[in-house]
């Protein structure tokens, strides 16, 4: 059976998280093709039906949640702060496909790590996101394979041009992980790794633990 034909909660946490993210990415791709940007992708806007179907809900800006540390609505800045793309913190960038991809990347990180990659006040979150340095995913969960971390990191890149070009491209790599196929994303180059090295040193990761997908044949260029 294909991954989406497999029961949602069958297997380990990693498998369930990937299936869930894949279903959300497909929903976003469907919306984006019709010119609709969600603007508030986050776990609380993902529902699971009794038969295990994953649904993305609440299209449009959040209007009812008033939890100050997670929601902002100042000027044109609309969204849930921990999931908001760096370029949207100033309120100068229009809602975009890249912003939805980023938010889903943060959602996937949270599903796999059971914690958010960025936390704190508005200023702290903004600074963390603009620097683009999140704790390595495998530091929180060694069951996460390198390829899974690469896919998540690509979706969460601080530079929109280095993220997946579309939700469809993101969904395709999530499907590649579930099918144990090569992914299109590649890990950061030497210069980018130098930028995140302090975070890696602060969160050492042993090179151990099961791998969902062996690393093989990934293309050198960013995903498209």
N, C-alpha and C positions, 0 to 999 in steps of 0.2 A: 504493500500500500504506500501511497505518497505520504509525506509528513502531515499534510492537512487532513488525510483520511485516518491517521493514527489518533486515538483519543488524546485530548489536549494534555491530560495529566499523566499520561503513560511515560514511564522513564524517570530520569533524574531532573532536578531543578533546571539545569542548563537546557535540556531538551524542551521542557515546558515553556521556559522563557523565550526560546527561539521561535517556537510555534506561535506563541502569543504575539510576539513582535512582528512575525511574518504576516499574520492576519491583519494587524493594524497597518503595516506598511502597504498591504494590498488595498485596504480601505482608503488610505491617503492617496495612493496612486489613482484610484478611481475618482476621488474628489478633485485632485489636481488636474486630471484630464478634462474636467468640466469647469475649470477656472475657480475652484473653491479651495481656499486655504483655511485650515482648521484654526490655527493660532494658539491653541491651548491643549496640545497633546500632553497627557500625563496619566499615571495609573488610575486616578479616580474618574477619568473620562473613558475608561475601558471597562466594558461590562462583559460578563460571561454568562451565557444562558444555561438553563438546566441541562441541555444536551451538549454543552461544551463549545458552543459557537461563540467566537470573540467578536464583540461589537465596539466600534468607536462612536462615542456619543458626544453631545454638546458641541456641535459645530458653531464656531463663532466665539467671540470674546467672553471670558468668564464674567458673570454679573452678580452672582449670589454669594460666592464664598468671600468672606471678609477677613479671613485669617491673614493678618498683616505680613507675617514673615513669608507667606507663600504666594500672595496675590498682590499685584500692583495694577493700578489703573490711574496713572498720572499723565495727562496729555494724551499722546498717541501710544504710550507704553502700555500695552495690554497683554496680560498673560501671567502664568505662574512662575515666579522668579527662579526657582531652581531649574526649571526646564526651558527658560527663555534663552535664546541664542545671544551671544555677546553683542552682535551688531544691532540688536533691538533694544539694548539697555538705554541708549540715548534717545530713543523715540524718533530718530531721524530716518530709519530704514522702514520701508513698507513691509507688511506681513508677506512672507515668501515661502516657497517650497523648501528652500534651504533651512528656514526656521523650523518648519515642521519636521524635517529630517533630523535636525539637531535635537529637538524635544523628544523624538522617539529614541534617539541614541541615548539620551539621559535616562529615559524610562527603562530601556533595556539594561543599562548599567545598574539601575536601582533593583531591577528584578534579579539580576545575577549576584549582586553584592549585598543585597538586602539593606542598603543604605545609599543615600544620595552622594554623588561625587563632589558637589559643592554645597556648602552650608553657611549660614550666618546672616548678617544684616544685608540690606540692599547694597551698601558700599563694599562690603566684604565679598558678596557674590559677584558684583560687577568686576572687582579687581581679579578675583580668581578666574572668572570666565575670560576676561580680556587677556590674561596671561596664558590661559589654555592649559593649565597644569592640574589635572585631576589625579588623585591617588590611583596607582596602577590597579586595574580590575583584579588581576590575579593575586594581588596582595590581600584582597578580601575573600577570594574564593579560588583556591588552587585547582578546583575541578574545571575551571574555565580554561579552554585550550587557547593557545596563542592566536589561532585564526579567529576565534570568537572575540578575543580582546581586540584584535586588529579591526574587525568589522565595527565593533562598538566605538572604538577610538576614531575611526574614520568618520562615522556619523556625527561624532561630537567635536570634530576639529573646529578650532576657533576661527579658522578661515573658511568662509562659505565655499570658496572655489576648490578647497581640498576635500570637502565632504562629498557624499554621493550626489551626483547631479540630479537625481530624482528619487522619489519614494520607490519607484519601480526598480531602480538599480539597487537600492537598499534591500528591497524584498528579494531580488534575485540572489544577492549574496547570502541572505538568511536561508534561502532555499538551498544554496550550495552547501552551507554548513550542515543542514539537516540531511542532505543526501551524501555527505562526505565527499564533496567535489571541491576542486580548487576554487578559491575566492578571487574576485577581481581586485579587491583592495590590497594595498601593500603597506608594510610598516614604514614609519617615518625614516627619512634619510639621516645621514650623519649629523648635519647641522640641526635638524629638528630634535634629534635624540639628545644633543648637547643641551638644548633648552629645557628638556624635561628631566635631565639627569638628577638635579637636586631632589625632585619628587621621588625618583626611583631609589635614591640613597636613603630617603626618609622612610620608605616603605619597602624594605628588602623582600624579594620574592625568591624562594628556593625553586630551582629548576626541577620540579617534581610534580607528581599528581597525574591523574588520568587525562588523556587528550580526547576530545570529541572528534577532532578532525586533524589528521596529519597535514603538515604544511607542505604543499607541493604545487608547483606550476603557477604561482600567482604572478600576474603581470607587473612590470615595473612601474607603469604609470598609474595615476589615480583612477578610481572607478568612474565609469560613465554609463 
